[in-house]
Amino acid sequence: MSEKGKVKRAKAEKRAKPAKAEKRAKPAKAEKPAKPAKAAKPAKPAKAAKPAKPAKAEKRAKPAKAEKPAKPAKAAKPAKAAKAAKAAKPAKAEKRAKPAKAAKPAKPAKAAKPAKAAKAAKAAKPTKANLATGPGARPTLYRESHGGRPGLAARVAKAHAKAAAHDGVEPLNQDGLWALEAWSERPPADPDHLAHESASDEDLPLVPVADTVHAVIRTRWQSGGVAAYGQARCSRGAAVIELFVAPKYRRRGLGRAVLRALLKELRHAGAPEVSLWAHGNLPEAQAFLDAAGWAARRTLFRMLRSGIAPIDLPLPRGYASRTLAEAIGSRDVVAALEGGGDAARVIDGLLAVNAAAFADHPEQGALDRAGFVQRASESWFSADAVFLVCRVAIEPEMPAAYNRIVGFHWVKREPDSALAEVYVVGIPPEAQGRGLAKPLTALGVDHAIAQGAAGVELYVDEGNPRAVATYSALGFSVAFADAQYAPLAPSLPSPSLS
């Protein structure tokens, strides 16, 4: 085909294109104001069905996305968790409240421990080797004449200090402490005669006329301390008892056991008189002795003068004072006695005045050379604190043994004590009523104050009203009282105390 023919043919085809013919005569465009087709557009089957396409419709209105907060699957998660928790809950609950851990404080084995202790206590019943402190405890008795027990005496001294600190008063007086010290210093004797347990009267050896019996109840442990202690000092046919129970072991009947054992000893020895000192006369001691059938027969006042004001009273005319150190020319009283001569005669004159002044006093009146040396060997003794009052001229009516001494005042002060003590003021009956008592007492009090004492104390018998009045006039007042008890029955009481 020629080139011309090809062009013609193309033109013919162009004119015959149906699309172009429709474009020029678009029926829709001619009827624009009432576009039927456009109005019906929404109802076009194909276009209207588009939103209902299964895939697209689900995409636009996905129920899951629209209801995210309340997705059935997500809402059901707690239920799953609950199921899972239910399955695991018992284990967690058990962990938190494990019965074994919660019950630890009240484990049966621990609760049963007291029973074990009770069994051990039953096994520790009183025996000769290991005395118990429960009901039925029996003290062990020791005689001073049979030898000393230094270790045991030291334990008694320790228990005594605890009882004194607890009660505010020492349960043993100076004589009792000396007896305890003497027991500790004696060499041990034959073990067969060293001690015996309190038994029947027939089994006990006789107590010598002058001896001290010690009754001791030890604690449960063989190497332990002292639960209760008592001593009976026998001298000149009379016996004096002192005892105490350690504070921790009171109200167990130990005091009765000690007193019963000592009374058995004294009953067997046939001591005609027996008494017991209750220092401080505490209510507990009163109740104990009242139940045992004892009554107070003598009261000893402890009087106290506080302050540092001196009394400064001169002696009556015709009398002079000097210290014991000045009178014997030495502060070593023991050496002066051993050397004899004038020094020994002065001391013997002092002891004679003491015996006359305290003739009715069973303890102080018995002071002799040995007792004086014992006191002079104490750490508190000073020959400068013993004051002698003498007549300036010898009186013919005075017995020669007095060696011109008509009175003395002995001052005592422990090295670690703030208080000094009017230890003894003695005036024989022949020199009484001459105005010597107050100035003689003032001599010692003023000396103690000059030496730095914060106060002065003294002991005086309630049955000596003249002395009580004298001390009261000098500024002393009653602080407390010791009581000496005796059995209500005239003879020695039965040892069967309830």
For each residue, the residues with C-beta under 8 A, 3 or more apart:
1: 5 6 9
2: 5 6
3: 6 7
4: 7 8
5: 1 2 8 9
6: 1 2 3 9 10
7: 3 4 10 11
8: 4 5 11 12
9: 1 5 6 12 13
10: 6 7 13 14
11: 7 8 14 15
12: 8 9 15 16
13: 9 10 16 17
14: 10 11 17
15: 11 12
16: 12 13
17: 13 14 20 21
18: 21 22
19: 22 23
20: 17 23 24
21: 17 18 24 25
22: 18 19 25 26
23: 19 20 26
24: 20 21
25: 21 22 30
26: 22 23 29 30
27: 30 31
28: 31 32 35 37 38
29: 26 32
30: 25 26 27
31: 27 28 34 35 36
32: 28 29 35
33:
34: 31 39
35: 28 31 32 38 39
36: 31 39 40
37: 28 40 41
38: 28 35 41
39: 34 35 36
40: 36 37 43 44
41: 37 38 44 47
42: 47 48
43: 40 48
44: 40 41 47 48
45: 48 49
46: 49 50
47: 41 42 44 50
48: 42 43 44 45 51 52
49: 45 46 52 53
50: 46 47 53 56
51: 48 56 57 60
52: 48 49 57
53: 49 50 56 57
54: 57 58
55: 58 59
56: 50 51 53 59 60
57: 51 52 53 54 60 61
58: 54 55 61 62
59: 55 56 62
60: 51 56 57
61: 57 58 66
62: 58 59 65 66
63: 66 67
64: 67 68 71
65: 62 68
66: 61 62 63
67: 63 64 70 71
68: 64 65 71 74
69:
70: 67 74 75
71: 64 67 68 74 75
72: 75 76
73: 76 77
74: 68 70 71 77
75: 70 71 72 78
76: 72 73 79 80
77: 73 74 80 81
78: 75 81 82
79: 76 82 83
80: 76 77 83 84
81: 77 78 84 85
82: 78 79 85 86
83: 79 80 86 87
84: 80 81 87 88
85: 81 82 88 89
86: 82 83 89
87: 83 84
88: 84 85 91 92
89: 85 86 92 93
90: 93 94
91: 88 94 95
92: 88 89 95 96
93: 89 90 96 97
94: 90 91 97 98
95: 91 92 98
96: 92 93
97: 93 94 102
98: 94 95 101 102
99: 102 103
100: 103 104
101: 98 104
102: 97 98 99
103: 99 100 106 107
104: 100 101 107
105: 110
106: 103 110 111
107: 103 104 110 111
108: 111 112
109: 112 113
110: 105 106 107 113
111: 106 107 108 114
112: 108 109 115 116
113: 109 110 116 117
114: 111 117 118
115: 112 118 119
116: 112 113 119 120
117: 113 114 120 121
118: 114 115 121 122
119: 115 116 122 123
120: 116 117 123 124
121: 117 118 124 134
122: 118 119 125
123: 119 120
124: 120 121 130 132 220
125: 122 132
126: 130 131 132 134 136 137 138
127: 130 131
128: 131 197
129: 222
130: 124 126 127 218 220 221 222
131: 126 127 128 137 138 139 140 217 218
132: 124 125 126 136 137 220
133: 137 217 219 220 227 228 249 252 254
134: 121 126 137 252
135: 252 253
136: 126 132
137: 126 131 132 133 134 217 227 228 252 253 254 257
138: 126 131 197 198 217 257 261
139: 131 197 198 215 216 217 228 230 257 258 261
140: 131 195 196 197 198 215 216 217 218
141: 195 196 197 198 213 214 215 261 265
142: 146 149 152 183 194 195 213 214 215 216
143: 146 193 205 207 211 212 213 214
144: 148 179 182 183 186 211 212 213 214
145: 208 211
146: 142 143 189 190 193 194 195
147: 186 187 188 189 190 193 194
148: 144 153 182 183 184 185 186 187 188
149: 142 152 153 183 184 188 194 195
150: 153 154 184 185
151: 154 155
152: 142 149 155 156 216 226
153: 148 149 150 156 157 180 181 183 184
154: 150 151 157 158 184
155: 151 152 158 159 225 226
156: 152 153 159 160 180 214 216 226 229
157: 153 154 160 161 180 184
158: 154 155 161 162 225 226
159: 155 156 162 163 225 226 227 229 244 246
160: 156 157 163 164 170 171 172 177 180 229 244
161: 157 158 164 165
162: 158 159 165 166 246 247
163: 159 160 166 167 171 244 245 246 247
164: 160 161 167 168 169 170 171
165: 161 162 168
166: 162 163 247
167: 163 164 171 280 282
168: 164 165 280
169: 164 279 280 282 480
170: 160 164 173 177 279
171: 160 163 164 167 242 243 244 279
172: 160 176 177 180 231 242 244 279
173: 170 176 177 242 277 279 482
174: 177 178
175: 178 179 233 240 363
176: 172 173 179 180 231 233 242
177: 160 170 172 173 174 180 181
178: 174 175 181 182 374
179: 144 175 176 182 183 212 231 233
180: 153 156 157 160 172 176 177 183 184 214 231
181: 153 177 178 184 185
182: 144 148 178 179 185 186 212
183: 142 144 148 149 153 179 180 186 212 214
184: 148 149 150 153 154 157 180 181
185: 148 150 181 182
186: 144 147 148 182 183 189
187: 147 148
188: 147 148 149 191 194
189: 146 147 186 193 194
190: 146 147 193 194
191: 188 194
192:
193: 143 146 147 189 190
194: 142 146 147 149 188 189 190 191
195: 140 141 142 146 149
196: 140 141 199 203 204
197: 128 138 139 140 141
198: 138 139 140 141 215 260 261 264
199: 196 203 204
200: 203 204
201: 204 264 267 268
202:
203: 196 199 200
204: 196 199 200 201 264 265 268
205: 143
206: 268 269
207: 143 211 213 232 234 265 266 268 269 271
208: 145 211 234
209: 234 235 236 237
210: 234 235 236
211: 143 144 145 207 208 234
212: 143 144 179 182 183 231 232 233 234
213: 141 142 143 144 207 231 232 234 262 265 266
214: 141 142 143 144 156 180 183 229 230 231
215: 139 140 141 142 198 228 229 230 231 232 243 258 261 262
216: 139 140 142 152 156 226 228 229
217: 131 133 137 138 139 140 226 227 228 229 254 257 258
218: 130 131 140 221 222 224 225 226 227
219: 133 224 225 226 227 249
220: 124 130 132 133 224
221: 130 218 224
222: 129 130 218
223:
224: 218 219 220 221
225: 155 158 159 218 219 246
226: 152 155 156 158 159 216 217 218 219 229 246
227: 133 137 159 217 218 219 245 246 248 249 254
228: 133 137 139 215 216 217 243 244 245 246 249 254 255 257 258
229: 156 159 160 214 215 216 217 226 243 244 258
230: 139 214 215 241 242 243 244 258 259 261 262
231: 172 176 179 180 212 213 214 215 241 242 243 262
232: 207 212 213 215 239 240 241 262 265 266 274
233: 175 176 179 212 239 240 241
234: 207 208 209 210 211 212 213 238 239 266 269 271
235: 209 210 238 239 240 366
236: 209 210 362 366
237: 209 271 272 273
238: 234 235 271 272 273 274 275 362
239: 232 233 234 235 266 271 273 274 275
240: 175 232 233 235 274 275 276 277 363
241: 230 231 232 233 259 262 274 275 276 277
242: 171 172 173 176 230 231 276 277 279
243: 171 215 228 229 230 231 255 258 259 262 276
244: 159 160 163 171 172 228 229 230
245: 163 227 228 249 250 254 255 258
246: 159 162 163 225 226 227 228 249 250
247: 162 163 166 250
248: 227
249: 133 219 227 228 245 246 252 254
250: 245 246 247 254 255 284
251:
252: 133 134 135 137 249
253: 135 137 256 257
254: 133 137 217 227 228 245 249 250 257 258
255: 228 243 245 250 258 259 288
256: 253 259 260 288 292 497 498
257: 137 138 139 217 228 253 254 260 261
258: 139 215 217 228 229 230 243 245 254 255 261 262
259: 230 241 243 255 256 262 263 276 292 497
260: 198 256 257 263 264 495 496 497
261: 138 139 141 198 215 230 257 258 264 265 495
262: 213 215 230 231 232 241 243 258 259 265 266
263: 259 260 266 267 274 492 493 494 495 497
264: 198 201 204 260 261 267 268 495
265: 141 204 207 213 232 261 262 268 269
266: 207 213 232 234 239 262 263 269 271 274 492
267: 201 263 264 270 271 492 494 495
268: 201 204 206 207 264 265
269: 206 207 234 265 266
270: 267
271: 207 234 237 238 239 266 267 274 492
272: 237 238 492
273: 237 238 239 486
274: 232 238 239 240 241 263 266 271 486 487 492 493
275: 238 239 240 241 297 484 485 486
276: 240 241 242 243 259 289 294 484 485 486
277: 173 240 241 242 482 483 484 485
278: 281 282 285 286 289 296 482 483 484 485
279: 169 170 171 172 173 242 482
280: 167 168 169 285 480 481 482
281: 278 285 286 296 299 480 481 482 483
282: 167 169 278 285 286
283: 286 287
284: 250 287 288
285: 278 280 281 282 288 289 483
286: 278 281 282 283 289 290 483
287: 283 284 290 291
288: 255 256 284 285 291 292
289: 276 278 285 286 292 294 295 485
290: 286 287 293 294 295
291: 287 288 498
292: 256 259 288 289 493 497
293: 290 487 488 489 493
294: 276 289 290 485 486 487 488 493
295: 289 290 485 486 487 488
296: 278 281 299 483 484 485
297: 275 484 485 486
298: 461 462 463 483 484
299: 281 296 461 462 463 481 482 483 484
300: 459 460 461 462 481 482 483 484
301: 459 460 461 462 468 478 481
302: 457 458 459 478 479 480 481 482
303: 457 458 459 460 468 471 472 476 477 478 479
304: 419 455 456 457 476 477 479
305: 445 455 456 457 474 475 476 477
306: 454 455
307: 455 475
308: 449 453 454 455
309: 449 475
310: 442 445 446 449 450
311: 438 441 442 445 446 474 475
312: 442 446
313: 438 439 442
314: 439
315: 319 320 321 389 436 439 440
316: 319 434 435 436 439
317:
318: 391 392 393
319: 315 316 389 390 391 392 406 436
320: 315 389 390 392
321: 315 387 388 389 390 440 443
322: 326 327 387 388 390
323: 326 327 383 384 385 386 387 388
324: 327 328 333 346 347 350 383 384 386 387 388
325: 328 329 330 331 383 384 386
326: 322 323 329
327: 322 323 324 343 346 388
328: 324 325 333 336 342 343 346 347 383
329: 325 326 336 343
330: 325 333 335 336 343 383
331: 325 382 383 384
332: 335 336 383
333: 324 328 330 336 337 347 372 373 376 381 383
334: 337 338 373 376 377
335: 330 332 338 339
336: 328 329 330 332 333 339 343 344 347
337: 333 334 340 343 344 347 369 372 373
338: 334 335
339: 335 336 343 344
340: 337 343 344
341: 344 345
342: 328 345 346
343: 327 328 329 330 336 337 339 340 346 347
344: 336 337 339 340 341 347 348
345: 341 342 348 349 403
346: 324 327 328 342 343 349 350 388 403 405
347: 324 328 333 336 337 343 344 350 351 369 372
348: 344 345 351 352 369 401 403
349: 345 346 352 353 401 402 403 404 405
350: 324 346 347 353 354 386 388 405 408
351: 347 348 354 355 367 368 369 372
352: 348 349 355 356 399 401 402 403
353: 349 350 356 357 402 405 406 407 408 426 427 428
354: 350 351 357 358 364 365 367 408 424 426
355: 351 352 358 359 365 367
356: 352 353 359 428 429 430
357: 353 354 426 427 428 429
358: 354 355 361 364 365 367 426
359: 355 356 365
360: 365
361: 358 364 365 461
362: 236 238 365 366
363: 175 240 366
364: 354 358 361 367 424
365: 354 355 358 359 360 361 362
366: 235 236 362 363 371
367: 351 354 355 358 364 371 372
368: 351 371 372
369: 337 347 348 351 372 373
370: 373 374
371: 366 367 368 374 375
372: 333 337 347 351 367 368 369 375 376
373: 333 334 337 369 370 376 377
374: 178 370 371 377 378
375: 371 372 378 381
376: 333 334 372 373 381 383
377: 334 373 374 381
378: 374 375 381
379: 414 415
380: 412 413 414 415
381: 333 375 376 377 378 385 412
382: 331 385 386 411
383: 323 324 325 328 330 331 332 333 376 386
384: 323 324 325 331
385: 323 381 382 410 411 412 413 444 447 448
386: 323 324 325 350 382 383 408 409 410 411
387: 321 322 323 324 408 409 410 411 440 443 444 447
388: 321 322 323 324 327 346 350 405 407 408
389: 315 319 320 321 405 406 407 408 409 436 440 443
390: 319 320 321 322 404 405 406
391: 318 319 394 395 398 404 406
392: 318 319 320
393: 318
394: 391 398 404
395: 391 398
396:
397: 430
398: 391 394 395 402 404 406 430 431
399: 352 402 430
400: 403
401: 348 349 352
402: 349 352 353 398 399 405 406 428
403: 345 346 348 349 352 400
404: 349 390 391 394 398
405: 346 349 350 353 388 389 390 402 408
406: 319 353 389 390 391 398 402 427 428 431 434 436
407: 353 388 389 425 426 427 428 431 436 440
408: 350 353 354 386 387 388 389 405 424 425 426 440
409: 386 387 389 422 424 425 440 441 443 444
410: 385 386 387 423 424 425 444
411: 382 385 386 387 420 421 422 423 444 447 448
412: 380 381 385 420 421 423
413: 380 385 417 419 420 421 448 451 453
414: 379 380 417
415: 379 380
416:
417: 413 414 420
418: 453 454 455
419: 304 413 453 454 455 456 457
420: 411 412 413 417 445 448 451 453 455 456 457
421: 411 412 413 456 457 458
422: 409 411 425 441 444 445 456 457 458 471
423: 410 411 412
424: 354 364 408 409 410
425: 407 408 409 410 422 437 440 441 444 467
426: 353 354 357 358 407 408
427: 353 357 406 407 431 432 436 437 440
428: 353 356 357 402 406 407 431 432
429: 356 357 432
430: 356 397 398 399
431: 398 406 407 427 428 434 436
432: 427 428 429 436 437
433:
434: 316 406 431
435: 316 438 439
436: 315 316 319 389 406 407 427 431 432 439 440
437: 425 427 432 440 441 467 470
438: 311 313 435 441 442 470 473 474
439: 313 314 315 316 435 436 442 443
440: 315 321 387 389 407 408 409 425 427 436 437 443 444
441: 311 409 422 425 437 438 444 445 470 471 474
442: 310 311 312 313 438 439 445 446 474
443: 321 387 389 409 439 440 446 447
444: 385 387 409 410 411 422 425 440 441 447 448 456
445: 305 310 311 420 422 441 442 448 449 456 474
446: 310 311 312 442 443 449 450
447: 385 387 411 443 444 450 451
448: 385 411 413 420 444 445 451 453 456
449: 308 309 310 445 446 452 453 456
450: 310 446 447
451: 413 420 447 448
452: 449
453: 308 413 418 419 420 448 449 456
454: 306 308 418 419
455: 304 305 306 307 308 418 419 420
456: 304 305 419 420 421 422 444 445 448 449 453 476
457: 302 303 304 305 419 420 421 422 479
458: 302 303 421 422 471 476
459: 300 301 302 303 482
460: 300 301 303 464 467 468 471
461: 298 299 300 301 361 464 467
462: 298 299 300 301 468 481
463: 298 299
464: 460 461 467 468
465: 468 469
466: 469 470
467: 425 437 460 461 464 470 471
468: 301 303 460 462 464 465 471 472
469: 465 466 472 473
470: 437 438 441 466 467 473 474
471: 303 422 441 458 460 467 468 474 476
472: 303 468 469 476 477
473: 438 469 470
474: 305 311 438 441 442 445 470 471
475: 305 307 309 311
476: 303 304 305 456 458 471 472
477: 303 304 305 472
478: 301 302 303 481
479: 302 303 304 457
480: 169 280 281 302
481: 280 281 299 300 301 302 462 478
482: 173 277 278 279 280 281 299 300 302 459
483: 277 278 281 285 286 296 298 299 300
484: 275 276 277 278 296 297 298 299 300
485: 275 276 277 278 289 294 295 296 297
486: 273 274 275 276 294 295 297
487: 274 293 294 295 491 492 493
488: 293 294 295
489: 293 493
490:
491: 487
492: 263 266 267 271 272 274 487
493: 263 274 292 293 294 487 489
494: 263 267
495: 260 261 263 264 267
496: 260
497: 256 259 260 263 292
498: 256 291
